[in-house]
Amino acid sequence: MGMRVKTKSRVLGALVCAVVVMAACSSSSKSSQSSSTATGSTATSSSAPGSSSATTGTAANQTVTIGLIADVSGPGASGNKTAVQGVQAGVVYAARHGYTIKFVVGDSGTSPATVLAAAQKLVEQDHVSAVISVSAVLAFGAAAYLTRQNVPVVGAAEDGPEWLTATNMFSTYGALDGTKVPSNIGQLFKMLGVTTVGALGYSISPSSAEAAKSAVVSAEVAGLKAPYINAQFPFGGTNVQPVALQMKADGVDGVTAPIDANTSFALITALRQVGDPLKVALLATGYGGDLQQAGPGALQAAQNVYFYTSFEPVEMHTAATEQLLKDLTAAGVTTEPTYAEYSAYTSVALLVEGLQAAGPNPTHQALINALQGVTNWDATGLFDGHTIVPGDRGGPTGVNNCIFVTKLSGSTFQLVPGADPICGTIIPGKTVSASS
């Protein structure tokens, strides 16, 4: 990107590994890995690089094989391909708790057909104990199959409503009922001086479409105008000029885009080019290491942009963020944490909690039962004191309706006063739907 983006704790290095050789690029660490390739997947055994021999929990020195389904290629890769590194860091975490994690990577290709084939291989050939998912398409191609097979699934609820209905699926940051409307998005825009909000979401993704619509309703309840909503944008598309022109015509000065970085940065650039009076751009993707993957011009496009996540930003320098950084470093990751790394790392940690409760060599059902019994999940401390019940299908949206917000200024991500985190409530009587 021509210059390095810095946080207050680390310097963002260049992304030197191509996605197809991620495992090999990590071999300079203390890890010991072996890989074999098959259609749509790569098998990777990890022996917890840099981990301590000290263990906690009731079942030490177990070896567990899990599958990772991630968008390593295709349109979703810009946000999800680094899930592999997140699992590698999770392996370090697991070793401290007495588990040797071996994992097999299934590339979804951001395709419903490909993700189903990857899931079938993980279950029928690799015989995994559980699946971790950081994918935009799992719900469309593989969730029903994994549910029929009664395979525990832990991961990021970014794709569809199955996380709310399938009792074998557990989101590391809570099942996201996108039909509900939290108040904090509107509160945040109002706090930042926005008067008129616009939102853009993907048509193929119910979670994206619902988040865009929800933000508009939240803004209206906060007393702001919200004349523009487009929840039917093509997945990964960058033809955003018509959107920018209409937002300008509508006087939009605050925009939110729960979409991938390549689309959202293109939108911000287009808004500035057409002279939109943009005060606040609030994005779900692009924080930390994700900015590196957004392509040329991303750093310039991201200036003064706000980013929100479900986890503590590393700029908070808490015990949990410092441990995350240590585990990523031990796994050979030298870049800033990405959304996918946060999600995959905490997913492994949640799985470990389930394994501890299930006892040695659990069946799929025993592990599902154990995960359903987790009642105070704090994502290794990354929720800033908040906890969730991963098996609660009707609780708050995400982490108690809280988000953490940073703003990029120059080459530094800065915490936003009053928004780390900013929490809200579910607005009674307000709902949205991806299909209407």
C-alpha positions as CSV (number, residue, x, y, z in Angstrom):
1,M,0.0,0.0,0.0
2,G,3.0,2.2,-0.2
3,M,3.0,2.9,3.6
4,R,2.4,0.8,6.6
5,V,-0.8,1.2,8.7
6,K,0.1,1.3,12.4
7,T,-1.9,0.6,15.5
8,K,-0.7,1.8,18.9
9,S,0.7,-1.6,19.7
10,R,2.2,-3.0,16.5
11,V,3.2,-2.1,13.0
12,L,1.2,-3.7,10.1
13,G,3.7,-5.6,8.0
14,A,3.2,-6.5,4.3
15,L,1.0,-9.5,3.6
16,V,3.8,-11.7,2.1
17,C,2.0,-15.1,1.8
18,A,-0.3,-15.9,-1.1
19,V,-3.4,-17.6,0.2
20,V,-2.6,-20.9,-1.4
21,V,0.6,-21.3,0.6
22,M,-0.6,-19.9,3.9
23,A,0.5,-23.0,5.8
24,A,3.9,-23.0,4.2
25,C,4.5,-19.3,5.0
26,S,3.9,-20.1,8.7
27,S,6.7,-22.7,8.7
28,S,9.3,-20.1,9.9
29,S,7.6,-20.3,13.3
30,K,8.1,-23.1,15.8
31,S,5.1,-25.0,14.3
32,S,5.4,-28.4,12.8
33,Q,2.9,-28.8,10.0
34,S,2.2,-31.3,7.2
35,S,-0.1,-30.7,4.3
36,S,-1.8,-32.8,1.7
37,T,-4.1,-31.3,-0.9
38,A,-7.4,-32.5,-2.2
39,T,-10.2,-30.9,-4.3
40,G,-11.3,-27.9,-2.3
41,S,-9.4,-28.6,0.8
42,T,-6.0,-28.8,2.5
43,A,-5.2,-31.0,5.4
44,T,-3.0,-29.4,8.0
45,S,-1.7,-30.9,11.3
46,S,-0.5,-28.5,13.9
47,S,1.5,-29.1,17.0
48,A,0.8,-25.8,18.8
49,P,3.8,-23.6,17.9
50,G,5.2,-21.7,20.8
51,S,2.7,-23.0,23.3
52,S,3.3,-23.6,26.9
53,S,3.3,-27.2,28.3
54,A,1.1,-26.0,31.2
55,T,-2.5,-27.2,30.9
56,T,-5.9,-26.5,32.4
57,G,-9.2,-28.2,32.3
58,T,-10.1,-31.8,33.0
59,A,-8.8,-33.6,29.9
60,A,-5.2,-33.0,29.2
61,N,-3.1,-34.2,26.3
62,Q,-6.0,-35.1,24.0
63,T,-5.6,-34.9,20.2
64,V,-8.7,-33.6,18.3
65,T,-9.2,-33.3,14.6
66,I,-11.4,-30.4,13.4
67,G,-12.4,-29.0,10.0
68,L,-12.2,-25.4,9.0
69,I,-14.6,-24.1,6.3
70,A,-13.4,-20.7,5.1
71,D,-13.7,-18.6,2.0
72,V,-10.1,-19.0,1.0
73,S,-10.9,-18.1,-2.6
74,G,-13.8,-16.4,-4.4
75,P,-15.5,-13.1,-3.6
76,G,-15.6,-13.8,0.2
77,A,-11.8,-14.3,0.4
78,S,-11.2,-10.6,1.0
79,G,-12.7,-10.9,4.4
80,N,-12.4,-14.5,5.4
81,K,-9.2,-16.2,4.0
82,T,-7.1,-15.3,7.1
83,A,-9.3,-17.7,9.2
84,V,-6.6,-20.2,8.6
85,Q,-4.1,-18.1,10.6
86,G,-6.8,-17.6,13.3
87,V,-7.1,-21.3,13.7
88,Q,-3.3,-21.6,13.9
89,A,-3.4,-19.1,16.8
90,G,-6.3,-21.1,18.3
91,V,-4.1,-24.2,18.2
92,V,-1.6,-22.4,20.5
93,Y,-4.5,-21.5,22.9
94,A,-5.8,-25.1,22.8
95,A,-2.3,-26.5,23.7
96,R,-2.3,-24.4,26.9
97,H,-5.5,-26.2,27.9
98,G,-4.2,-29.7,27.1
99,Y,-5.4,-30.2,23.5
100,T,-3.4,-30.9,20.4
101,I,-5.6,-29.7,17.5
102,K,-5.2,-31.0,14.1
103,F,-7.2,-29.2,11.4
104,V,-8.2,-29.7,7.8
105,V,-9.0,-26.7,5.7
106,G,-12.0,-26.8,3.3
107,D,-12.0,-23.9,0.8
108,S,-15.6,-22.9,0.2
109,G,-14.6,-21.1,-3.0
110,T,-17.5,-18.7,-1.9
111,S,-19.7,-21.1,-3.7
112,P,-22.7,-23.1,-2.3
113,A,-21.8,-26.2,-4.3
114,T,-18.1,-26.1,-3.4
115,V,-18.8,-25.5,0.3
116,L,-21.0,-28.6,0.4
117,A,-18.3,-30.7,-1.2
118,A,-15.8,-29.4,1.3
119,A,-18.1,-30.2,4.2
120,Q,-18.8,-33.7,2.9
121,K,-15.1,-34.4,2.7
122,L,-14.4,-33.2,6.2
123,V,-17.1,-35.4,7.6
124,E,-16.9,-38.6,5.4
125,Q,-13.2,-38.7,4.7
126,D,-11.5,-36.7,7.4
127,H,-13.9,-37.8,10.2
128,V,-13.6,-34.5,12.0
129,S,-14.9,-34.0,15.6
130,A,-16.3,-30.6,14.8
131,V,-16.3,-27.9,12.1
132,I,-15.3,-24.3,12.5
133,S,-16.9,-22.0,9.9
134,V,-15.8,-18.5,8.8
135,S,-17.6,-18.3,5.6
136,A,-20.3,-16.2,3.8
137,V,-21.8,-19.3,2.1
138,L,-21.9,-22.1,4.7
139,A,-25.6,-21.6,5.3
140,F,-26.4,-21.7,1.6
141,G,-24.6,-25.0,0.8
142,A,-23.4,-27.0,3.8
143,A,-25.3,-26.1,7.0
144,A,-28.2,-28.4,6.3
145,Y,-25.9,-31.3,5.6
146,L,-23.8,-30.7,8.7
147,T,-27.0,-30.6,10.7
148,R,-28.3,-33.8,9.3
149,Q,-24.9,-35.4,10.1
150,N,-25.2,-34.0,13.7
151,V,-21.7,-32.4,13.4
152,P,-20.9,-29.6,15.9
153,V,-20.3,-26.3,14.1
154,V,-18.7,-23.4,15.8
155,G,-17.9,-20.1,14.1
156,A,-18.9,-16.7,12.8
157,A,-22.7,-16.2,12.2
158,E,-22.2,-14.1,9.1
159,D,-24.1,-16.1,6.5
160,G,-27.7,-17.0,7.3
161,P,-30.4,-17.8,9.8
162,E,-29.3,-21.4,10.5
163,W,-27.2,-20.1,13.4
164,L,-30.5,-19.2,15.0
165,T,-32.3,-22.5,14.3
166,A,-29.8,-25.4,14.0
167,T,-29.0,-26.7,17.5
168,N,-25.7,-28.1,16.3
169,M,-24.4,-24.6,15.4
170,F,-22.8,-22.1,17.9
171,S,-21.6,-18.6,17.0
172,T,-18.6,-17.3,18.8
173,Y,-20.1,-13.8,19.0
174,G,-23.7,-14.9,19.4
175,A,-26.4,-15.8,17.0
176,L,-27.3,-12.7,15.0
177,D,-31.0,-12.3,14.7
178,G,-30.9,-9.8,11.9
179,T,-34.6,-9.2,11.9
180,K,-34.3,-7.4,15.3
181,V,-33.2,-3.8,15.4
182,P,-30.6,-2.7,18.0
183,S,-30.5,1.0,19.1
184,N,-26.7,1.5,19.2
185,I,-26.2,2.0,15.4
186,G,-28.5,5.0,15.4
187,Q,-27.1,6.2,18.7
188,L,-23.6,6.1,17.2
189,F,-24.5,8.1,14.1
190,K,-26.3,10.7,16.2
191,M,-23.3,10.9,18.6
192,L,-21.0,11.5,15.6
193,G,-23.1,14.4,14.2
194,V,-24.8,12.6,11.3
195,T,-28.2,13.9,10.2
196,T,-29.0,11.7,7.2
197,V,-28.1,8.0,6.9
198,G,-27.8,5.7,3.9
199,A,-27.1,1.9,3.9
200,L,-25.9,-0.7,1.4
201,G,-26.2,-4.5,1.7
202,Y,-25.8,-7.6,-0.4
203,S,-28.8,-9.3,-2.0
204,I,-27.3,-12.8,-1.7
205,S,-26.6,-12.5,2.1
206,P,-29.5,-12.3,4.4
207,S,-27.3,-11.1,7.2
208,S,-25.9,-8.3,5.1
209,A,-29.3,-7.2,3.8
210,E,-30.9,-7.3,7.2
211,A,-28.0,-5.4,8.8
212,A,-28.3,-2.6,6.2
213,K,-32.1,-2.4,6.7
214,S,-31.7,-2.6,10.5
215,A,-29.2,0.3,10.5
216,V,-31.7,2.5,8.7
217,V,-34.5,1.8,11.1
218,S,-32.1,2.3,14.1
219,A,-31.2,5.7,12.6
220,E,-34.8,6.7,12.2
221,V,-35.7,5.7,15.8
222,A,-32.7,7.9,16.9
223,G,-34.4,10.9,15.2
224,L,-32.2,10.9,12.0
225,K,-33.4,10.9,8.4
226,A,-32.7,7.7,6.4
227,P,-33.9,8.1,2.9
228,Y,-31.6,5.6,1.1
229,I,-31.4,1.9,1.5
230,N,-30.2,-0.6,-1.0
231,A,-30.1,-4.2,0.3
232,Q,-30.0,-5.8,-3.2
233,F,-26.4,-5.0,-4.3
234,P,-24.5,-7.8,-6.1
235,F,-22.1,-9.7,-3.8
236,G,-18.6,-8.4,-4.2
237,G,-19.6,-5.8,-6.8
238,T,-17.8,-2.5,-7.3
239,N,-20.1,-0.7,-9.7
240,V,-21.1,1.8,-7.0
241,Q,-21.3,5.1,-8.9
242,P,-25.1,5.0,-9.2
243,V,-25.4,4.3,-5.5
244,A,-23.1,7.2,-4.7
245,L,-25.0,9.6,-7.0
246,Q,-28.3,8.7,-5.4
247,M,-26.9,9.1,-1.8
248,K,-25.6,12.5,-2.7
249,A,-29.0,13.5,-4.1
250,D,-30.6,12.3,-0.9
251,G,-28.2,14.4,1.2
252,V,-26.7,11.3,2.9
253,D,-23.9,12.4,5.3
254,G,-23.6,9.1,7.2
255,V,-23.3,5.7,5.5
256,T,-23.1,2.2,6.8
257,A,-22.2,-0.8,4.6
258,P,-22.2,-4.3,6.2
259,I,-20.4,-5.7,3.1
260,D,-16.9,-6.7,2.0
261,A,-14.1,-4.2,2.0
262,N,-13.7,-4.2,-1.8
263,T,-17.3,-2.9,-2.2
264,S,-17.3,-0.6,0.8
265,F,-14.1,1.2,-0.1
266,A,-15.2,1.6,-3.7
267,L,-18.4,3.2,-2.3
268,I,-16.5,5.6,-0.1
269,T,-14.2,6.6,-2.9
270,A,-17.2,7.2,-5.2
271,L,-19.0,9.3,-2.6
272,R,-16.0,11.6,-2.2
273,Q,-15.7,11.9,-6.0
274,V,-19.3,13.0,-6.5
275,G,-19.0,15.5,-3.7
276,D,-21.3,13.8,-1.2
277,P,-21.2,15.7,2.2
278,L,-19.9,12.5,4.0
279,K,-19.3,12.9,7.7
280,V,-19.3,9.3,8.8
281,A,-18.7,6.1,7.0
282,L,-19.3,3.1,9.3
283,L,-18.0,-0.2,8.0
284,A,-18.2,-3.8,9.3
285,T,-15.0,-4.8,7.5
286,G,-11.6,-3.3,7.0
287,Y,-10.3,-2.9,10.6
288,G,-6.7,-4.0,11.4
289,G,-5.1,-6.5,9.1
290,D,-8.1,-6.5,6.8
291,L,-7.1,-3.1,5.5
292,Q,-4.0,-4.7,4.0
293,Q,-6.1,-7.1,2.0
294,A,-8.4,-4.5,0.5
295,G,-6.0,-3.7,-2.4
296,P,-4.3,-0.6,-3.7
297,G,-5.8,2.7,-2.6
298,A,-7.5,1.2,0.4
299,L,-5.4,3.2,2.9
300,Q,-6.4,6.4,1.2
301,A,-10.1,5.4,1.0
302,A,-10.1,4.4,4.6
303,Q,-9.0,7.8,6.0
304,N,-11.4,9.0,8.7
305,V,-13.5,5.9,8.3
306,Y,-15.1,4.2,11.3
307,F,-14.9,0.4,11.7
308,Y,-16.9,-1.7,14.1
309,T,-16.3,-5.2,15.5
310,S,-17.7,-7.6,18.1
311,F,-14.3,-7.9,19.8
312,E,-12.0,-5.6,21.7
313,P,-9.7,-3.8,19.3
314,V,-6.0,-4.4,20.0
315,E,-5.7,-0.6,20.7
316,M,-7.5,-1.2,24.0
317,H,-4.4,-3.1,25.3
318,T,-6.3,-5.4,27.5
319,A,-5.0,-8.7,28.9
320,A,-7.2,-10.5,26.3
321,T,-5.9,-8.5,23.3
322,E,-2.3,-8.9,24.4
323,Q,-2.8,-12.7,24.7
324,L,-4.4,-12.8,21.2
325,L,-1.3,-11.0,19.8
326,K,1.0,-13.4,21.6
327,D,-0.8,-16.4,20.2
328,L,-0.9,-15.1,16.7
329,T,2.8,-14.4,16.9
330,A,3.5,-17.9,18.2
331,A,1.6,-19.2,15.2
332,G,3.9,-17.2,12.9
333,V,1.4,-14.4,12.1
334,T,3.2,-11.1,11.9
335,T,0.4,-8.9,10.6
336,E,-2.4,-7.2,12.5
337,P,-5.4,-9.3,13.6
338,T,-8.2,-9.6,11.0
339,Y,-11.9,-10.2,11.5
340,A,-11.4,-13.8,10.4
341,E,-8.5,-14.3,12.7
342,Y,-10.5,-13.0,15.7
343,S,-13.5,-15.2,14.7
344,A,-11.5,-18.3,14.1
345,Y,-9.3,-17.9,17.2
346,T,-12.3,-17.5,19.5
347,S,-14.1,-20.3,17.8
348,V,-11.3,-22.7,18.7
349,A,-11.4,-21.4,22.2
350,L,-15.2,-22.0,22.4
351,L,-14.7,-25.5,21.1
352,V,-12.1,-26.1,23.8
353,E,-14.6,-25.1,26.4
354,G,-17.0,-27.6,25.0
355,L,-14.3,-30.3,24.9
356,Q,-13.5,-29.7,28.5
357,A,-17.1,-30.1,29.5
358,A,-17.7,-33.1,27.3
359,G,-14.8,-35.2,28.6
360,P,-12.4,-37.5,26.7
361,N,-13.2,-38.6,23.2
362,P,-16.7,-37.2,23.0
363,T,-19.3,-38.2,20.4
364,H,-20.7,-35.5,18.2
365,Q,-23.8,-35.4,20.3
366,A,-21.9,-35.2,23.6
367,L,-19.9,-32.2,22.3
368,I,-23.1,-30.5,21.1
369,N,-24.6,-31.0,24.5
370,A,-21.5,-29.6,26.2
371,L,-21.5,-26.5,23.9
372,Q,-25.2,-26.0,24.7
373,G,-24.2,-25.9,28.4
374,V,-21.8,-23.0,28.0
375,T,-23.5,-20.1,29.7
376,N,-20.8,-17.4,30.3
377,W,-18.8,-17.2,27.1
378,D,-16.5,-14.1,27.1
379,A,-14.4,-14.9,24.0
380,T,-11.3,-15.3,26.1
381,G,-12.0,-11.9,27.6
382,L,-12.4,-10.1,24.2
383,F,-15.9,-9.0,25.0
384,D,-14.7,-6.5,27.6
385,G,-16.5,-8.1,30.5
386,H,-19.7,-9.0,28.6
387,T,-20.7,-12.6,28.3
388,I,-23.1,-14.5,26.0
389,V,-24.8,-17.9,25.9
390,P,-23.7,-19.4,22.5
391,G,-26.7,-21.8,22.5
392,D,-29.3,-19.1,23.2
393,R,-31.3,-18.8,20.0
394,G,-33.5,-16.0,21.1
395,G,-31.3,-13.7,23.1
396,P,-29.7,-10.3,22.2
397,T,-28.3,-9.5,18.8
398,G,-24.6,-10.4,19.0
399,V,-22.6,-9.5,22.1
400,N,-25.4,-8.0,24.3
401,N,-26.1,-5.5,21.4
402,C,-22.6,-4.0,21.8
403,I,-20.0,-3.1,19.2
404,F,-16.4,-1.8,19.4
405,V,-15.6,1.2,17.1
406,T,-12.3,2.5,15.8
407,K,-11.4,5.3,13.4
408,L,-8.5,5.3,11.0
409,S,-6.6,8.6,11.1
410,G,-3.4,8.8,9.0
411,S,-1.8,5.4,9.6
412,T,-3.3,4.8,13.1
413,F,-6.5,3.1,14.3
414,Q,-7.9,5.2,17.1
415,L,-10.4,4.3,19.7
416,V,-13.6,6.3,19.6
417,P,-14.6,7.9,22.9
418,G,-17.9,6.5,24.1
419,A,-17.9,3.7,21.6
420,D,-15.5,1.0,22.9
421,P,-18.0,-0.5,23.3
422,I,-21.2,1.3,22.5
423,C,-24.2,-0.8,23.7
424,G,-27.8,-0.5,23.0
425,T,-31.1,-2.4,23.4
426,I,-33.4,-4.2,21.0
427,I,-36.0,-1.6,19.8
428,P,-39.5,-3.0,20.6
429,G,-41.9,-3.3,17.8
430,K,-39.3,-2.9,15.0
431,T,-38.3,-5.7,12.7
432,V,-36.7,-6.1,9.3
433,S,-36.6,-8.8,6.7
434,A,-34.1,-9.6,4.0
435,S,-36.8,-10.7,1.6
436,S,-39.0,-7.5,1.8
